[in-house]
Amino acid sequence: MAGGRRPAGLALGWGCCLLLCCAAASKLEISMPAVVEVEIGGTARIECNFSIPENTSVTYLDWFYVDRSNRQVRLYHVTADEVLQDDTDYKKRLSLGRDKALSLSAVTVQDARTFVCQVGAGSYGVGESSTELSVYKVPKTPEIEPNPGGIPVDSTEIPQIARCVSKNSFPSPNITWHKNGEQLHAQEDKVTIQSTVIRESSGLYTVSSTLYAAVMREDRHSRYHCTVHYWLQGQRHALESRGVKVNIFYPTEHLKLQVVSSSALVKEGDNVTLVCEADGNPQPVFSFFKKNRDEWQDLSSLAEPDSGVLNLHDVDKSSSGTYRCQSLDLDDMSQIEEDVDLVVNYIEGVHVKMEPSSTLREGDSVTLSCNASSPVDLKYQWRDDKGAHLVEGRKLFLSNLTFENSNTFSCKVMAPTVPGLEQSKKVSVAVEGKPRIVAISSPLYVRQDQLINLTCKAIAFPRPTVQWSINGTAHEYMDNQHIASNLTVRVNHDLLRAGAMCRVSNKLGVSEKHIQLVDQKSTAESQGVIIVAIIVAILVVAVLGAVIYFLHKKGKIPCGRAGKQDITKPEARKDKIVVEVKSDKLSEEAGLLQGANGEKRAAADQSEKYIDLRN
């Protein structure tokens, strides 16, 4: 045992402590909490409160703990003069507060024991009281692991459902099990719970619990969880694990076979999936069959393995019929079957009839009739080769036929009750007639020795032949009812003089047209002569205008009514020439009607003008 002396002021402090902590009483009384709880690793504080009679002083205060042998071991001895701390295993973790409360830090599991406070009060004797130090460790959230395999409903033994583990707790907690939120209790031949408690080297506990329970088919949807319960400060607390489901094995009782398609009504060309579903677990082995007359055709090789799915691609009329799904349970080799009917809507036999069916000539009329067969009602629509809508109904009437409307027409057959179900049939209407030349390259301006292309385009049916009156390299091409021929030749004198002839013929007639060739050199010379003549004429007019203007300025061309003379008068000289000039242009009137003084004549004098030309 070792101790230390108290400082000089300690006696006063001790006396104050007695005044503060002690109440007047008729005898020595000590009060301490019965239990102090502290979490492992925390600090425990234990108070010692006492009361003594008036005019009495405390002689000492001692702190003890009770060891495993139920022996008291002193920790502190406190008097008015000194505080002595005994040499124990607690020495480094103990301390006293100003109110003489005992504090123990870094609490461990081994610290869960009884601590005693003893007070001496002279003639009033010695009193003591004790506190039970309770330590705890909150357990971790429990971990649950379901049975990794499947559990058959007809198992002869109670199967294991799940195992639950809670670690690092103090004191040892307990575990309960719950199914769909309701607590399970042990029942003979139905529910068994096995628990195990392990104390680790740290002094903490690991608790595990295993649930065994009989299962039924309905338990495939059940959820199980475990709960860890522990006490803290006189209250019960709980931690729940996550919920888990277990894999329950049960036989198939019902099959469901259905047709899955992108459209409500199946049509030819669709992709169809037959899905077979069983209510057993694990899934049975599926087989697919199609009824052909009185026999069943095995389609299992076309199905996806172990999936209960049969895919039918690009179905047609022959895909209609009764299909069967058959399940086989490998546990008891039992079989269940389910049938479904597949109806594929279709359109077939689209046919176009032309009346009259004989050869058509320009000006004739024709009626096109469209027919098809289907298990549903049909609608007919006619369109031209460009997709333009012409008429609704089975028939299309064409009158006054020409080469130009000799064309391809389309009959579109639709099923209004089955969206997307439609077919089309095209028919060509050919109108016969003798050729008609519709385009030719004439006139054509060329030069000597130039390599040129002569073009001749005609329309006719049957296909005509094209002949040229001259030799060259010819190329032909067809565009619907039109035939075009391009002839490549070199220009010479004979070709310029005679030109070329295009001749188009078939069994119904002949059509010819001439191509005129014009020499570009001669054309240029002619154009030059015309230009020169125009220029000379412009110059003559300009000179004449200048002369008239000059004479007018000299006053030799008087303008006005006074200057007017009638050439029929006898006194007029024969060598005098009178010219009448009329003009409707206001600008010319303004120029010729100005007098010598520059004044304009009245508008009434401007209707007729005479110019006297004298020497």
Secondary structure per residue as TSV (DSSP state, phi and psi in degrees):
chain	resnum	aa	ss	phi	psi
A	1	M	-	360.0	138.3
A	2	A	-	-136.4	156.6
A	3	G	-	-151.5	177.5
A	4	G	E	-137.6	147.0
A	5	R	E	-82.4	144.3
A	6	R	-	-78.0	147.3
A	7	P	-	-64.1	168.1
A	8	A	T	-60.5	-35.8
A	9	G	T	-81.3	1.8
A	10	L	H	-68.1	-35.4
A	11	A	H	-61.6	-40.0
A	12	L	H	-65.5	-41.4
A	13	G	H	-63.5	-40.3
A	14	W	H	-62.8	-42.9
A	15	G	H	-62.1	-41.7
A	16	C	H	-63.0	-37.6
A	17	C	H	-60.5	-40.5
A	18	L	H	-64.9	-36.8
A	19	L	H	-69.3	-37.1
A	20	L	H	-80.8	-42.0
A	21	C	H	-91.4	-18.9
A	22	C	-	-107.6	139.2
A	23	A	-	-108.9	154.7
A	24	A	B	-65.8	131.1
A	25	A	-	-145.5	166.8
A	26	S	S	-84.7	-14.0
A	27	K	S	-152.5	172.3
A	28	L	-	-75.2	123.3
A	29	E	E	-130.1	136.1
A	30	I	E	-124.3	134.3
A	31	S	E	-127.5	133.2
A	32	M	-	-139.9	152.2
A	33	P	-	-64.7	141.1
A	34	A	S	-65.2	-41.1
A	35	V	E	-137.0	137.3
A	36	V	E	-119.6	121.4
A	37	E	E	-102.8	137.8
A	38	V	E	-147.6	141.0
A	39	E	E	-76.1	143.2
A	40	I	T	-54.4	130.0
A	41	G	T	97.5	-13.9
A	42	G	S	-88.7	-167.6
A	43	T	-	-116.4	129.0
A	44	A	E	-98.7	134.0
A	45	R	E	-121.9	120.2
A	46	I	E	-116.6	120.1
A	47	E	-	-95.7	149.8
A	48	C	-	-128.6	105.3
A	49	N	E	-106.5	135.4
A	50	F	E	-142.8	163.6
A	51	S	E	-136.9	144.4
A	52	I	B	-135.6	161.7
A	53	P	-	-64.0	160.9
A	54	E	T	-66.8	156.2
A	55	N	T	60.0	27.1
A	56	T	-	-125.0	142.7
A	57	S	-	-116.5	156.5
A	58	V	-	-85.6	130.6
A	59	T	-	-88.3	-34.4
A	60	Y	E	-160.8	166.4
A	61	L	E	-140.7	124.2
A	62	D	E	-118.9	144.1
A	63	W	E	-112.0	135.9
A	64	F	E	-131.6	162.5
A	65	Y	E	-129.0	155.5
A	66	V	E	-100.2	120.9
A	67	D	-	-83.9	-174.8
A	68	R	T	-65.1	-21.9
A	69	S	T	-90.2	9.3
A	70	N	S	66.1	29.8
A	71	R	-	-107.1	139.7
A	72	Q	E	-82.7	129.2
A	73	V	E	-115.8	125.1
A	74	R	E	-77.1	143.5
A	75	L	E	-110.2	-45.3
A	76	Y	E	-135.1	147.6
A	77	H	E	-128.3	115.8
A	78	V	E	-118.4	125.8
A	79	T	E	-123.9	-178.5
A	80	A	S	-67.3	-23.0
A	81	D	S	-100.0	-27.2
A	82	E	E	-154.2	163.0
A	83	V	E	-124.6	116.8
A	84	L	E	-109.1	128.9
A	85	Q	E	-108.0	125.6
A	86	D	-	-76.3	154.3
A	87	D	-	-84.2	96.2
A	88	T	S	-129.3	177.1
A	89	D	T	-66.2	-17.6
A	90	Y	T	-88.5	-4.7
A	91	K	G	-53.6	-42.7
A	92	K	G	-75.8	-16.3
A	93	R	G	-109.9	0.9
A	94	L	E	-100.0	151.5
A	95	S	E	-157.8	154.8
A	96	L	E	-111.5	138.0
A	97	G	-	-86.6	174.9
A	98	R	T	-61.9	-25.8
A	99	D	T	-94.4	16.1
A	100	K	-	66.0	18.4
A	101	A	-	-74.0	142.6
A	102	L	E	-92.1	127.9
A	103	S	E	-117.5	131.9
A	104	L	E	-123.2	117.6
A	105	S	-	-94.7	165.3
A	106	A	S	48.9	55.4
A	107	V	-	-63.2	138.9
A	108	T	-	-118.8	176.6
A	109	V	G	-62.0	-36.3
A	110	Q	G	-69.1	-13.2
A	111	D	G	-81.0	-1.1
A	112	A	-	-75.1	90.6
A	113	R	S	-155.2	-174.1
A	114	T	E	-98.1	134.7
A	115	F	E	-115.5	137.3
A	116	V	E	-119.4	135.5
A	117	C	E	-111.8	126.7
A	118	Q	E	-122.2	131.8
A	119	V	E	-125.3	130.7
A	120	G	E	-103.2	130.9
A	121	A	-	-127.4	46.2
A	122	G	G	61.6	-124.9
A	123	S	G	-67.7	-14.4
A	124	Y	G	-86.8	2.4
A	125	G	-	85.3	-159.4
A	126	V	E	-121.3	137.2
A	127	G	E	-128.7	152.0
A	128	E	E	-148.3	159.4
A	129	S	E	-149.1	167.1
A	130	S	E	-138.4	159.1
A	131	T	E	-131.5	133.9
A	132	E	E	-88.4	118.0
A	133	L	E	-85.5	116.7
A	134	S	E	-109.6	126.3
A	135	V	E	-109.2	152.8
A	136	Y	E	-147.5	162.5
A	137	K	B	-140.7	119.6
A	138	V	-	-67.1	127.1
A	139	P	-	-67.7	157.3
A	140	K	-	-74.7	159.4
A	141	T	-	-57.9	131.1
A	142	P	-	-65.1	145.8
A	143	E	E	-106.2	132.6
A	144	I	E	-119.5	139.4
A	145	E	E	-129.0	117.1
A	146	P	E	-74.9	166.0
A	147	N	-	-58.8	121.6
A	148	P	S	-70.4	-20.2
A	149	G	S	-98.6	-173.7
A	150	G	E	-91.7	153.0
A	151	I	E	-116.4	114.4
A	152	P	E	-75.5	143.7
A	153	V	T	-71.7	-21.4
A	154	D	T	-102.6	28.6
A	155	S	-	-64.7	139.5
A	156	T	S	-79.0	-18.3
A	157	E	S	-114.9	156.4
A	158	I	-	-70.5	117.3
A	159	P	-	-81.3	156.7
A	160	Q	E	-77.4	128.9
A	161	I	E	-90.3	-54.3
A	162	A	E	-163.1	167.4
A	163	R	E	-126.8	138.4
A	164	C	E	-124.0	136.2
A	165	V	E	-131.8	133.6
A	166	S	E	-124.5	128.4
A	167	K	E	-114.9	159.1
A	168	N	E	54.6	61.9
A	169	S	E	-128.0	157.0
A	170	F	B	-155.9	132.2
A	171	P	S	-70.1	-173.2
A	172	S	-	-64.5	126.0
A	173	P	-	-85.9	-178.9
A	174	N	E	-126.4	156.0
A	175	I	E	-118.6	137.1
A	176	T	E	-120.5	158.5
A	177	W	E	-115.6	148.7
A	178	H	E	-138.7	141.9
A	179	K	E	-124.2	118.7
A	180	N	T	52.5	38.6
A	181	G	T	87.0	-9.1
A	182	E	E	-103.9	136.4
A	183	Q	E	-70.1	139.6
A	184	L	E	-98.0	143.6
A	185	H	-	-126.5	154.6
A	186	A	-	-61.1	132.1
A	187	Q	B	-137.7	136.1
A	188	E	T	-61.7	129.1
A	189	D	T	65.9	8.6
A	190	K	T	-128.6	-50.4
A	191	V	E	-135.1	130.4
A	192	T	E	-133.5	134.7
A	193	I	E	-123.8	125.0
A	194	Q	E	-116.8	125.3
A	195	S	E	-118.9	150.7
A	196	T	E	-137.2	135.0
A	197	V	E	-118.8	128.7
A	198	I	E	-125.0	128.0
A	199	R	E	-95.8	121.3
A	200	E	-	-78.5	170.7
A	201	S	T	-62.9	-23.8
A	202	S	T	-76.5	-7.5
A	203	G	S	91.4	-7.7
A	204	L	-	-84.8	163.8
A	205	Y	E	-110.7	144.0
A	206	T	E	-117.2	122.7
A	207	V	E	-116.5	131.9
A	208	S	E	-126.3	150.4
A	209	S	E	-143.7	138.1
A	210	T	E	-120.5	131.6
A	211	L	E	-103.2	129.7
A	212	Y	E	-119.0	129.5
A	213	A	E	-154.6	144.2
A	214	A	-	-72.4	147.6
A	215	V	-	-123.7	157.5
A	216	M	-	-125.2	175.3
A	217	R	G	-57.1	-37.8
A	218	E	G	-67.4	-18.7
A	219	D	G	-73.6	-0.5
A	220	R	G	-65.3	-18.6
A	221	H	G	-104.7	-2.4
A	222	S	-	-73.6	150.2
A	223	R	-	-122.6	136.1
A	224	Y	E	-116.9	145.5
A	225	H	E	-151.4	161.5
A	226	C	E	-117.3	156.8
A	227	T	E	-131.8	133.4
A	228	V	E	-100.0	127.2
A	229	H	E	-111.5	136.5
A	230	Y	E	-146.9	159.7
A	231	W	E	-105.3	142.9
A	232	L	E	-151.5	121.3
A	233	Q	T	52.4	43.0
A	234	G	T	77.2	4.2
A	235	Q	E	-120.2	148.9
A	236	R	E	-91.0	134.3
A	237	H	E	-123.8	161.8
A	238	A	E	-145.0	148.5
A	239	L	E	-128.8	128.2
A	240	E	E	-102.6	147.1
A	241	S	-	-84.7	174.7
A	242	R	-	-70.6	158.8
A	243	G	-	-87.0	143.8
A	244	V	B	-132.6	155.9
A	245	K	-	-114.6	153.5
A	246	V	-	-115.8	151.5
A	247	N	E	-81.7	111.7
A	248	I	E	-101.5	129.0
A	249	F	E	-95.6	129.7
A	250	Y	B	-150.9	151.6
A	251	P	-	-75.3	159.7
A	252	T	-	-75.1	133.9
A	253	E	-	-112.6	-31.1
A	254	H	-	-138.6	148.8
A	255	L	E	-114.6	149.7
A	256	K	E	-133.0	118.1
A	257	L	E	-117.0	123.0
A	258	Q	E	-137.0	155.6
A	259	V	E	-96.6	125.9
A	260	V	E	-115.3	121.1
A	261	S	E	-140.3	158.4
A	262	S	S	-69.1	-20.4
A	263	S	S	-121.9	154.5
A	264	A	S	-63.0	-40.4
A	265	L	S	-109.8	126.0
A	266	V	-	-74.3	135.2
A	267	K	B	-127.1	161.4
A	268	E	T	-59.4	138.4
A	269	G	T	96.1	-13.5
A	270	D	-	-73.9	160.1
A	271	N	-	-101.9	127.0
A	272	V	E	-120.8	140.6
A	273	T	E	-120.0	128.7
A	274	L	E	-99.3	121.5
A	275	V	E	-113.5	123.2
A	276	C	E	-110.3	123.6
A	277	E	E	-121.3	135.7
A	278	A	E	-116.0	147.7
A	279	D	S	-93.7	18.0
A	280	G	S	-98.9	164.2
A	281	N	B	-143.5	122.4
A	282	P	S	-73.2	167.6
A	283	Q	-	-62.1	141.0
A	284	P	-	-76.3	-178.3
A	285	V	E	-86.7	127.9
A	286	F	E	-102.4	144.8
A	287	S	E	-133.8	146.7
A	288	F	E	-120.6	143.7
A	289	F	E	-140.8	154.5
A	290	K	E	-127.7	134.4
A	291	K	E	-82.7	121.8
A	292	N	E	-118.9	105.5
A	293	R	T	58.0	-114.0
A	294	D	T	-105.4	10.3
A	295	E	E	-119.9	157.1
A	296	W	E	-108.5	122.5
A	297	Q	E	-89.7	126.6
A	298	D	E	-77.2	120.9
A	299	L	-	-111.7	13.5
A	300	S	G	-60.5	-30.1
A	301	S	G	-67.7	-19.1
A	302	L	G	-91.3	-9.5
A	303	A	E	-84.6	157.7
A	304	E	E	-72.4	132.1
A	305	P	T	-58.2	132.2
A	306	D	T	56.0	28.7
A	307	S	T	-119.8	-20.8
A	308	G	T	71.5	27.8
A	309	V	E	-125.5	128.1
A	310	L	E	-120.5	119.8
A	311	N	E	-100.1	128.9
A	312	L	E	-115.0	117.7
A	313	H	-	-100.2	138.8
A	314	D	S	51.2	59.5
A	315	V	-	-68.1	155.4
A	316	D	-	-138.3	-166.7
A	317	K	G	-57.8	-38.0
A	318	S	G	-70.6	-13.5
A	319	S	G	-78.9	-13.8
A	320	S	-	-66.1	148.0
A	321	G	E	150.3	-170.9
A	322	T	E	-99.8	128.7
A	323	Y	E	-113.8	149.5
A	324	R	E	-129.5	138.8
A	325	C	E	-113.2	133.2
A	326	Q	E	-125.9	130.4
A	327	S	E	-109.5	144.1
A	328	L	E	-126.2	118.4
A	329	D	-	-87.0	116.5
A	330	L	T	-72.2	-16.4
A	331	D	T	-74.3	-49.7
A	332	D	T	-116.0	6.3
A	333	M	-	58.9	27.9
A	334	S	-	-83.7	150.7
A	335	Q	E	-123.9	144.2
A	336	I	E	-134.0	141.9
A	337	E	E	-125.7	151.0
A	338	E	E	-147.9	135.4
A	339	D	E	-112.8	156.0
A	340	V	E	-148.7	145.7
A	341	D	E	-98.7	133.6
A	342	L	E	-110.5	123.2
A	343	V	-	-112.8	119.3
A	344	V	-	-105.1	115.8
A	345	N	B	-79.2	140.3
A	346	Y	-	-147.5	165.1
A	347	I	-	-129.6	128.8
A	348	E	E	-141.1	165.4
A	349	G	E	66.5	35.0
A	350	V	E	-67.3	121.6
A	351	H	E	-137.7	138.2
A	352	V	E	-115.7	128.0
A	353	K	E	-113.4	138.5
A	354	M	E	-114.0	126.9
A	355	E	E	-128.1	124.8
A	356	P	S	-73.2	154.2
A	357	S	-	-87.5	-3.7
A	358	S	S	-76.1	176.3
A	359	T	-	-63.0	136.4
A	360	L	E	-99.5	139.0
A	361	R	E	-116.1	162.4
A	362	E	T	-56.9	134.7
A	363	G	T	95.8	-15.4
A	364	D	-	-73.6	171.0
A	365	S	-	-123.9	156.0
A	366	V	E	-148.7	149.5
A	367	T	E	-118.8	126.9
A	368	L	E	-103.8	127.7
A	369	S	E	-117.7	135.5
A	370	C	E	-118.6	135.4
A	371	N	E	-140.8	151.0
A	372	A	E	-156.8	166.7
A	373	S	E	-123.2	146.2
A	374	S	-	-166.4	154.0
A	375	P	S	-75.3	-6.0
A	376	V	S	-121.6	165.2
A	377	D	-	-66.6	144.2
A	378	L	-	-118.0	156.0
A	379	K	E	-127.3	140.8
A	380	Y	E	-116.2	145.3
A	381	Q	E	-147.5	136.7
A	382	W	E	-108.0	139.4
A	383	R	E	-138.0	156.5
A	384	D	-	-89.0	-176.2
A	385	D	T	-69.1	-13.3
A	386	K	T	-96.1	1.8
A	387	G	-	88.6	3.2
A	388	A	-	-73.4	137.4
A	389	H	E	-72.4	134.1
A	390	L	E	-109.2	-56.9
A	391	V	E	-160.3	155.6
A	392	E	E	-98.3	147.1
A	393	G	S	117.8	173.5
A	394	R	S	-71.8	-27.8
A	395	K	E	-115.2	148.1
A	396	L	E	-129.1	121.4
A	397	F	E	-104.9	128.1
A	398	L	E	-121.5	128.0
A	399	S	-	-122.2	160.8
A	400	N	S	50.7	56.6
A	401	L	-	-66.3	144.2
A	402	T	-	-134.7	173.1
A	403	F	S	-59.1	-36.4
A	404	E	T	-65.9	-35.9
A	405	N	T	-96.4	9.5
A	406	S	-	-70.4	111.3
A	407	N	-	-154.6	-177.4
A	408	T	E	-105.2	129.3
A	409	F	E	-118.2	151.9
A	410	S	E	-123.9	130.8
A	411	C	E	-101.4	117.1
A	412	K	E	-102.1	122.2
A	413	V	E	-107.4	126.1
A	414	M	E	-128.5	152.2
A	415	A	-	-110.8	101.9
A	416	P	T	-59.2	-31.2
A	417	T	T	-82.1	-10.4
A	418	V	S	-124.2	90.0
A	419	P	T	-54.0	131.6
A	420	G	T	91.6	-10.0
A	421	L	-	-87.2	110.7
A	422	E	E	-160.1	156.0
A	423	Q	E	-145.0	157.6
A	424	S	E	-131.1	150.8
A	425	K	E	-135.3	129.7
A	426	K	E	-101.8	148.1
A	427	V	E	-141.1	138.7
A	428	S	E	-102.2	130.1
A	429	V	-	-104.6	110.3
A	430	A	-	-104.2	124.4
A	431	V	E	-105.0	123.0
A	432	E	E	-89.2	150.0
A	433	G	E	179.1	164.2
A	434	K	E	-71.6	159.0
A	435	P	E	-63.4	150.9
A	436	R	E	-135.9	117.6
A	437	I	E	-75.8	123.2
A	438	V	E	-108.3	-14.2
A	439	A	E	-156.5	138.3
A	440	I	E	-152.2	145.8
A	441	S	-	-88.0	76.1
A	442	S	-	-145.5	138.7
A	443	P	S	-73.7	159.5
A	444	L	E	-127.4	121.5
A	445	Y	E	-88.1	122.8
A	446	V	E	-135.0	176.0
A	447	R	-	-129.0	158.4
A	448	Q	T	-58.2	138.1
A	449	D	T	66.6	10.3
A	450	Q	-	-79.9	140.4
A	451	L	E	-88.8	116.6
A	452	I	E	-124.1	164.4
A	453	N	E	-113.8	123.1
A	454	L	E	-99.1	131.8
A	455	T	E	-119.0	134.8
A	456	C	E	-137.6	122.4
A	457	K	E	-124.4	130.9
A	458	A	E	-137.0	164.0
A	459	I	E	-124.3	136.2
A	460	A	E	-172.1	158.4
A	461	F	E	-152.5	130.4
A	462	P	S	-62.7	171.4
A	463	R	-	-58.9	127.5
A	464	P	-	-87.4	173.2
A	465	T	E	-109.3	149.1
A	466	V	E	-116.4	128.8
A	467	Q	E	-125.8	144.7
A	468	W	E	-112.6	149.6
A	469	S	S	-79.5	-7.0
A	470	I	S	-128.3	162.4
A	471	N	-	-87.2	146.4
A	472	G	-	178.0	-171.7
A	473	T	E	-98.8	116.1
A	474	A	E	-106.4	143.0
A	475	H	E	-131.4	131.1
A	476	E	E	-119.6	148.4
A	477	Y	E	-149.8	151.1
A	478	M	E	-106.4	141.9
A	479	D	E	-135.5	97.4
A	480	N	T	57.8	-120.0
A	481	Q	T	-89.4	0.6
A	482	H	E	-93.8	140.4
A	483	I	E	-121.8	134.5
A	484	A	E	-125.1	140.2
A	485	S	E	-127.3	128.7
A	486	N	E	-111.8	124.5
A	487	L	E	-112.5	123.5
A	488	T	E	-100.4	119.9
A	489	V	E	-138.4	164.9
A	490	R	E	-105.2	134.2
A	491	V	-	-72.0	131.0
A	492	N	-	-135.1	-179.2
A	493	H	H	-62.5	-44.4
A	494	D	H	-62.8	-39.1
A	495	L	H	-66.6	-39.2
A	496	L	H	-63.9	-36.6
A	497	R	H	-76.5	-45.2
A	498	A	H	-95.9	-23.3
A	499	G	-	73.7	-163.2
A	500	A	E	-134.6	151.5
A	501	M	E	-117.9	129.9
A	502	C	E	-103.7	126.8
A	503	R	E	-123.8	119.2
A	504	V	E	-116.8	130.3
A	505	S	E	-146.3	149.9
A	506	N	E	-141.9	-169.6
A	507	K	T	-67.2	-13.6
A	508	L	T	-100.2	-5.6
A	509	G	E	158.2	-177.0
A	510	V	E	-133.2	146.8
A	511	S	E	-136.8	134.4
A	512	E	E	-130.4	149.8
A	513	K	E	-148.7	147.5
A	514	H	E	-99.2	141.7
A	515	I	E	-108.6	119.0
A	516	Q	-	-91.0	134.1
A	517	L	E	-111.1	132.3
A	518	V	E	-117.7	128.9
A	519	D	E	-71.7	123.7
A	520	Q	H	-66.5	-26.9
A	521	K	H	-68.3	-48.5
A	522	S	H	-62.1	-39.6
A	523	T	H	-61.4	-40.7
A	524	A	H	-65.6	-40.7
A	525	E	H	-64.5	-44.3
A	526	S	H	-60.5	-41.3
A	527	Q	H	-65.1	-33.0
A	528	G	H	-66.8	-42.9
A	529	V	H	-61.1	-43.8
A	530	I	H	-61.8	-41.4
A	531	I	H	-63.7	-42.5
A	532	V	H	-62.4	-44.1
A	533	A	H	-60.2	-41.2
A	534	I	H	-63.6	-42.0
A	535	I	H	-63.4	-44.0
A	536	V	H	-60.7	-44.0
A	537	A	H	-61.0	-41.5
A	538	I	H	-62.4	-40.0
A	539	L	H	-65.7	-42.9
A	540	V	H	-59.9	-46.1
A	541	V	H	-61.1	-39.6
A	542	A	H	-64.5	-42.7
A	543	V	H	-64.9	-45.0
A	544	L	H	-59.8	-40.6
A	545	G	H	-64.5	-38.5
A	546	A	H	-65.8	-41.2
A	547	V	H	-62.9	-46.2
A	548	I	H	-60.3	-41.7
A	549	Y	H	-64.6	-39.9
A	550	F	H	-64.2	-46.3
A	551	L	H	-63.4	-36.8
A	552	H	H	-63.1	-41.4
A	553	K	H	-65.4	-32.8
A	554	K	H	-78.8	-6.4
A	555	G	T	80.8	11.0
A	556	K	-	-86.1	-1.8
A	557	I	S	-127.5	80.9
A	558	P	-	-69.6	139.3
A	559	C	-	-116.1	134.3
A	560	G	S	141.3	172.7
A	561	R	G	-65.8	-32.2
A	562	A	G	-65.3	-27.9
A	563	G	G	-85.3	-2.0
A	564	K	-	-75.6	136.1
A	565	Q	-	-140.2	142.5
A	566	D	-	-91.3	125.7
A	567	I	T	-73.2	-5.0
A	568	T	T	-88.9	-8.7
A	569	K	S	-70.5	143.0
A	570	P	T	-67.3	-30.0
A	571	E	T	-77.2	-8.1
A	572	A	S	-71.1	141.3
A	573	R	-	-82.1	145.0
A	574	K	T	-70.9	-19.9
A	575	D	T	-86.5	2.2
A	576	K	-	-92.6	134.0
A	577	I	E	-116.1	123.9
A	578	V	E	-110.2	127.6
A	579	V	E	-116.9	127.4
A	580	E	E	-93.8	123.8
A	581	V	E	-116.5	122.1
A	582	K	-	-112.4	142.1
A	583	S	-	-146.3	141.0
A	584	D	-	-101.4	1.1
A	585	K	-	-91.1	127.9
A	586	L	H	-64.8	-33.5
A	587	S	H	-66.5	-40.1
A	588	E	H	-69.8	-36.3
A	589	E	H	-60.2	-42.8
A	590	A	H	-63.7	-35.6
A	591	G	H	-75.7	-37.7
A	592	L	H	-89.8	-14.1
A	593	L	T	-98.4	9.2
A	594	Q	B	-82.0	132.9
A	595	G	-	-83.2	-175.2
A	596	A	T	-64.5	-29.2
A	597	N	T	-89.8	5.0
A	598	G	S	81.5	5.5
A	599	E	-	-85.8	148.2
A	600	K	B	-83.0	146.3
A	601	R	-	-74.4	160.7
A	602	A	-	-68.0	154.4
A	603	A	G	-60.7	-26.8
A	604	A	G	-69.9	-20.0
A	605	D	G	-94.8	9.2
A	606	Q	-	-104.0	5.7
A	607	S	S	-74.5	-36.3
A	608	E	-	-136.9	143.9
A	609	K	E	-134.2	140.5
A	610	Y	E	-126.4	135.2
A	611	I	E	-114.5	122.8
A	612	D	E	-94.9	113.7
A	613	L	E	-98.1	107.6
A	614	R	-	-121.0	158.2
A	615	N	-	-74.7	360.0
